[in-house]
Amino acid sequence: MRKLLSIMTLFVISLLTVSMVSALSEADLDWGTVKVNGDEVNVKNGEVLAVEEGQTLNIKVGLEAKNDLKDIEVDAKISGYEYSDYENLQDSTHLFDVKASTTKYVNLEVALPNKLDKDEYWLRLRVLDKNSPVLETTIKLAVEPTRHGLDIADVVFSPGNTVKAGRSLLTTVLVENYGDKNENDVKVSVSVPELGVKATEFVDVVKITDDHNIEKEDVPEMFLPIPATAASGEYEVVVSVEYDNYETVTKTYKLNVLEDERFQNTGKLVLAAGPETQSVATGKTATYALALTNAGAVSKAYLLEAATGGWGTVSLSESLVVLEPGKNQVVYIDIAVADDATVGEHLATLTVKSGNEVLDTVVLKANVVEGSSNNDNLSLRSGLEIALIVLVVLLVIVGLIIGFSRLKKDDDNEEEDQTYY
């Protein structure tokens, strides 16, 4: 019996000894160097650190281990803020070990809210493990309002975060001044960089009140025209506020764009160009005509782009053509030949697109000659008139083909609907 009691006593003592060895205490470590935003803070003599609201505190803590430390962590926390359940005023490390007679440095980050009261707060630095009392040191913070401070309080989009291509996005921005100075001529911009659209407004922002309540200012509504050719997808909307000459605050949002059906790649396009080749003198203008016919079943929008080399300057009578099914339109292409253009054959290209898809490319040729005469001009004009007549004939033929195909389709449908007795 005595032997059994001795064994139990030794077991209990060994447990207590292990517990005492593993427990974390002030005898195990010293607080070494503590830096906030690169400046060393003397935590032992109660130094008060002046900080500004909205500032981010980058904290570097040195732990001087006297004994081996296992599975510990370090955290930093500010308490007493009314909205701390919405804004995270703390940071912590992962678990780590420290060997005796070594120093371990850890980095923490705590962002001070813009709405933090002008008061004194404690930044608590703590070392913890799973079953020991907390080892803590504090840094007193004297929070001061920043001289210049603006933020984007809210952004509202209308009709919402989804808009159809070809329509406008109405943007309302709410700016808040949490600084200690008036901010005049504040520049507020909203843009969709991928689509190349941007809107800007200027506004005066009222300073905060004497009791340090944050003032908010509505920015005049801004319209962003979404290009009709924009493809479906998610785009980034950038809202920026520029103030105090050099300061900028930016926030990004997501916008879902729906494609315009008129630019979808459905249906068939019929092209007829004339004349595709003509002679023109240097310093004169060559005129071509292109007829477009929508042989599809839905309305379509077509984009036309023309390009030449350095031999001439091109212009279009229409760059965007919208056609209902079976309809057609003639577009004129004028190429002003440069005075110093070399004599000989030159090429120009005319590209027809629907959305981002290239439907067809037409090559126009110009035989550049020296000098000019009235006969040449008359010849060009007569050639163009003949070409237009040919185009009209082609359009009539195409129209008849479309009409006959639809008529045949209607007749087939009627035959299917008939009942025989």
Secondary structure in CASP SS format (residue, H / E / C, confidence):
PFRMAT SS
TARGET T0000
AUTHOR 0000-0000-0000
METHOD secondary structure of the structure
MODEL  1
M C 1.00
R H 1.00
K H 1.00
L H 1.00
L H 1.00
S H 1.00
I H 1.00
M H 1.00
T H 1.00
L H 1.00
F H 1.00
V H 1.00
I H 1.00
S H 1.00
L H 1.00
L H 1.00
T H 1.00
V H 1.00
S H 1.00
M H 1.00
V H 1.00
S H 1.00
A C 1.00
L C 1.00
S C 1.00
E C 1.00
A C 1.00
D C 1.00
L E 1.00
D E 1.00
W E 1.00
G E 1.00
T E 1.00
V E 1.00
K E 1.00
V E 1.00
N C 1.00
G C 1.00
D E 1.00
E E 1.00
V C 1.00
N C 1.00
V C 1.00
K C 1.00
N C 1.00
G C 1.00
E C 1.00
V E 1.00
L E 1.00
A E 1.00
V E 1.00
E E 1.00
E C 1.00
G C 1.00
Q C 1.00
T E 1.00
L E 1.00
N E 1.00
I E 1.00
K E 1.00
V E 1.00
G E 1.00
L E 1.00
E E 1.00
A E 1.00
K C 1.00
N C 1.00
D C 1.00
L E 1.00
K E 1.00
D E 1.00
I E 1.00
E E 1.00
V E 1.00
D E 1.00
A E 1.00
K E 1.00
I E 1.00
S C 1.00
G C 1.00
Y C 1.00
E C 1.00
Y C 1.00
S C 1.00
D C 1.00
Y C 1.00
E C 1.00
N C 1.00
L C 1.00
Q E 1.00
D E 1.00
S E 1.00
T C 1.00
H C 1.00
L C 1.00
F E 1.00
D E 1.00
V E 1.00
K C 1.00
A C 1.00
S C 1.00
T C 1.00
T E 1.00
K E 1.00
Y E 1.00
V E 1.00
N E 1.00
L E 1.00
E E 1.00
V E 1.00
A E 1.00
L C 1.00
P C 1.00
N C 1.00
K C 1.00
L C 1.00
D C 1.00
K C 1.00
D C 1.00
E E 1.00
Y E 1.00
W E 1.00
L E 1.00
R E 1.00
L E 1.00
R E 1.00
V E 1.00
L E 1.00
D C 1.00
K C 1.00
N C 1.00
S C 1.00
P C 1.00
V C 1.00
L E 1.00
E E 1.00
T E 1.00
T E 1.00
I E 1.00
K E 1.00
L E 1.00
A E 1.00
V E 1.00
E E 1.00
P C 1.00
T C 1.00
R C 1.00
H C 1.00
G C 1.00
L E 1.00
D E 1.00
I E 1.00
A E 1.00
D E 1.00
V E 1.00
V E 1.00
F E 1.00
S E 1.00
P C 1.00
G C 1.00
N C 1.00
T E 1.00
V E 1.00
K E 1.00
A C 1.00
G C 1.00
R C 1.00
S E 1.00
L E 1.00
L E 1.00
T E 1.00
T E 1.00
V E 1.00
L E 1.00
V E 1.00
E E 1.00
N E 1.00
Y C 1.00
G C 1.00
D C 1.00
K C 1.00
N C 1.00
E E 1.00
N E 1.00
D E 1.00
V E 1.00
K E 1.00
V E 1.00
S E 1.00
V E 1.00
S E 1.00
V E 1.00
P H 1.00
E H 1.00
L H 1.00
G C 1.00
V E 1.00
K E 1.00
A E 1.00
T E 1.00
E E 1.00
F E 1.00
V E 1.00
D E 1.00
V E 1.00
V C 1.00
K C 1.00
I C 1.00
T C 1.00
D C 1.00
D C 1.00
H C 1.00
N C 1.00
I C 1.00
E E 1.00
K E 1.00
E E 1.00
D E 1.00
V C 1.00
P C 1.00
E C 1.00
M E 1.00
F E 1.00
L E 1.00
P E 1.00
I C 1.00
P C 1.00
A C 1.00
T C 1.00
A C 1.00
A C 1.00
S C 1.00
G E 1.00
E E 1.00
Y E 1.00
E E 1.00
V E 1.00
V E 1.00
V E 1.00
S E 1.00
V E 1.00
E E 1.00
Y E 1.00
D C 1.00
N C 1.00
Y C 1.00
E E 1.00
T E 1.00
V E 1.00
T E 1.00
K E 1.00
T E 1.00
Y E 1.00
K E 1.00
L E 1.00
N E 1.00
V E 1.00
L E 1.00
E C 1.00
D C 1.00
E H 1.00
R H 1.00
F H 1.00
Q C 1.00
N C 1.00
T C 1.00
G C 1.00
K C 1.00
L E 1.00
V E 1.00
L E 1.00
A E 1.00
A E 1.00
G E 1.00
P C 1.00
E C 1.00
T E 1.00
Q E 1.00
S E 1.00
V E 1.00
A E 1.00
T C 1.00
G C 1.00
K C 1.00
T E 1.00
A E 1.00
T E 1.00
Y E 1.00
A E 1.00
L E 1.00
A E 1.00
L E 1.00
T E 1.00
N E 1.00
A C 1.00
G C 1.00
A C 1.00
V C 1.00
S C 1.00
K E 1.00
A E 1.00
Y E 1.00
L E 1.00
L E 1.00
E E 1.00
A E 1.00
A E 1.00
T C 1.00
G C 1.00
G C 1.00
W C 1.00
G E 1.00
T E 1.00
V E 1.00
S E 1.00
L E 1.00
S C 1.00
E C 1.00
S C 1.00
L E 1.00
V E 1.00
V E 1.00
L E 1.00
E C 1.00
P C 1.00
G C 1.00
K C 1.00
N E 1.00
Q E 1.00
V E 1.00
V E 1.00
Y E 1.00
I E 1.00
D E 1.00
I E 1.00
A E 1.00
V E 1.00
A C 1.00
D C 1.00
D C 1.00
A C 1.00
T C 1.00
V C 1.00
G E 1.00
E E 1.00
H E 1.00
L E 1.00
A E 1.00
T E 1.00
L E 1.00
T E 1.00
V E 1.00
K E 1.00
S E 1.00
G C 1.00
N C 1.00
E E 1.00
V E 1.00
L E 1.00
D E 1.00
T E 1.00
V E 1.00
V E 1.00
L E 1.00
K E 1.00
A E 1.00
N E 1.00
V E 1.00
V E 1.00
E C 1.00
G C 1.00
S C 1.00
S C 1.00
N H 1.00
N H 1.00
D H 1.00
N H 1.00
L H 1.00
S H 1.00
L H 1.00
R H 1.00
S H 1.00
G H 1.00
L H 1.00
E H 1.00
I H 1.00
A H 1.00
L H 1.00
I H 1.00
V H 1.00
L H 1.00
V H 1.00
V H 1.00
L H 1.00
L H 1.00
V H 1.00
I H 1.00
V H 1.00
G H 1.00
L H 1.00
I H 1.00
I H 1.00
G H 1.00
F H 1.00
S H 1.00
R H 1.00
L H 1.00
K H 1.00
K H 1.00
D H 1.00
D H 1.00
D H 1.00
N H 1.00
E H 1.00
E H 1.00
E H 1.00
D H 1.00
Q C 1.00
T C 1.00
Y C 1.00
Y C 1.00
END
